[in-house]
Amino acid sequence: MKPLLERLKYEVLLLDGSMGALLQSRGLPAGYAPDLWNIEKPQEIQAVHTEYVNAGSDIILTNTFGASRLRLSEYNSQDRIREINFHAVELAQRAARGKAYVAGDIGPSGTTIAPFGDLPFDDAIAIFYEQAKLLLEAGADLIAIETMFDIQEMRAALIGVREAVNGRIPVMALMTFNMDGITDSGSDPETAASVLEGFSVGHHGTELLPLDRRPWVLSS
């Protein structure tokens, strides 16, 4: 395949869809960590990836949305962080078969960053750095930071991820806005875009928006 950034100059590439919803349809219990299925039920993870590739996805997200050390600690699985992230990339690569790019998926920390929460900013950076480093080492083609509702947390994620990848692979950053057109921390799309542009993120945008709420994001 051509380098991802080269293709994005001239093409519109399709990202895959929800992993969690499809895993639930395959028997994932409510409240159970989907990331653990990378080890416990790898055939299900690879099957979902394969469905997306066959449907035409150009980029597939690894099943690592909640595979940071902090999120995995909720299931006493923090010591398996390397195994879980490496397995996730391997399963996505098998499904991609050179037809799709594999994005190492990083979701929010699951807690609120100081001063409004208990997680120190530097600790948040370290959490995102560790996972991004593992996804890079495992062979991801890019890193995707997604479903961030707090611009402060996105800042921490970008600092950690950029330090981890050090320009070796692209970084994609996606903010999520509520129905009023702002993030949970009160940032509007223009503010979020300014922050992301300040980090020289290769590709940034938004996700999980109803159709009738998209014009104000596009205009920003």
N, C-alpha and C positions, 0 to 999 in steps of 0.2 A: 504493500500500500504506500501511497505517497505520504509525506509528512503531514500531520494533521493541520498545522498552521498554514501550510501552503494551500491545502484544499479549502480551508475556511475563507481564504481571500476571494474565492470564485464560486463556492458552492454553499448550498444550505444543507447541513447535515442533520439527520434525525437522531434524537436521543431516545432511549427506551422509556418505559413507563414504570409504574409501581412494581416493586418487588414484593413488599409486604402483603398487599392484597392478594396477589397470585399465590403466595405461599400459604396464606390462610385458606384459600380454596383447595389447597393440597394437604390440609390437615394441621397447619401450624396452630397450636393452641393460643387463645387470646392471652396476652400478657407475657408470652414467652419470647425470648430474644431470638429474632430471625438469624442473627449472626452465628449463633451456635450450630445452626443447620449446615454451615459450611463444613463442619466436621461430622455431625451426627447423621445428616441426610444430604450428602453432596450431590446425589443423583437428582434430587428435587431442584437444587439451586442451578445446576447445569441445564436442566430441562427448561427452566424459566428463561435463562439466558438464550438458549437455543431458539425458543419461541420468538423472542424479540429479534434475534438476528434473521431468522427466516421471514419475519414480518417486514424486514427492511430497515431495522435500526442500524445506523452508522456508528453509534457510540453506545456501549452498554456499561452500566454502573455496577461495580462490584457489590456484593452483599455485605457491606461493611458500614452501613449508615450509623450503627450504634457500636462499632467495634473499637472505640477508644478505651484506654485503660479505665477511665472513670465510669463510662457506661457499662463496661463488662463487669465492674466490681459489684454492680447491682445483682449480678447472678453468680458472684464468687468465682468468676472466670477471668479475672484480670491477668493472671499468670499465663493464660493461653493466648494473649494478645497477638504474639508473633504467629503462632500456628493458625489462628483464625483468619488473620489478614492475608497470610501467604496462601492458604487454601482458597480463599475467596478469589484472589487474582488468578490462580491456576485454573479454577473452574470457569471463570469468565473467558480466559484465553482459549480453553478447549472449545467452548461454544463459539467463540469469535472466528476461529479457523482462518485468521487472516482477512476476514471479510468486514470486521468491525474493530474499532478502537476500544480498548479497555480503560475505563476511567475509575481510578481508585476513589471510592465514595466516602466522604467525610461529612457526618451530620453534626448537629449541635451537641454541646457537652451534656445537656440534660439538666443543667442547673443554671443559676443566674450569677453573672460575674459582678464582683465588687465595683462600685460602692453600693449597688442595690441588692447584691446577693453575697454569698459567703465565699465564692471562688475567687481567689486573688488573680489579677490579670496575668501576672507572670506564670502562675500555675496553669492557667488556661492555655497560654502559649505553648508550654511544655507538653501538655496533653495532645494538642494538635500536631506539634512537631513530631512526637513519637509515632503517631499513627501514619502521618505522611511519609516519614522515613521508611517505615515498614512497607508501605504500598509501593514506594519507589524501588526499594530493594527487591520486591517480589516481581517487578516487571511491568507495572501499570504504565500505560501510554500517556496518561495525564492524571491530574488530581481534580476532583470535582467537590467543591465545598457547597453544600446545599441546605435548603430549608432553614436558613438563618433568619430569625425574627428580631434579633438584636444587633444593631450596627456595632456595638462595642464587642460583642462576641465575634462578629465577622472580622473585625480588626485583629483580634487575638489569633483567630484561625489563619488569617492571611500572613501575619508575621511568622507564626510557627511553620506554616506550610512552605512559604517562600524560603525560609532558612533551611528547611529540610531538603527541598528539591534543588535549590541553588541554580535555577535556570536550566536544569537538565531536561525537564518535561514541562509542558504547559499547565497552567492553573486556570480553572473555571470557577467562578463564584456566583452563586444564585441566592438572592434575598427573597424573603416571603413577606408579603404585606397583607394586612387584614382588610375587611370589607370597606373600611373608611379610607383606604389608600395610604396608610402609614404602617410602620412596623410596630411591634408591641412596645418598643422603647421610645416611640414617638417620632421616628425619622420618616420623612417623605421620600419618594423615589429620587428627587433631585439630589437630596443630601446623600442618600445611599450611593448614587452614581458617582458623586464627587469623591466620596471616600474610596470607592473601588478604583476609580481612575487614578487617584493619588498613589495607589499601590501598583500601578502599571499592570493590572491584571489583564491577561490576554483576552479573556472573554467573560463578560458578566451580564447578568440579567435578573429575571424574576421567574417565579414558578407558582403553581397551584392557584392560579387566578381564574375566577369565572369570566366568561367572555365579555359580559357587560361592564367589567371593571378594568379592562385592559387599556382603553384609550388614554387614561390619565398617566399610565406608566409609559406608554409609547411616546406621549407628548413630552415626557421629561427627558 
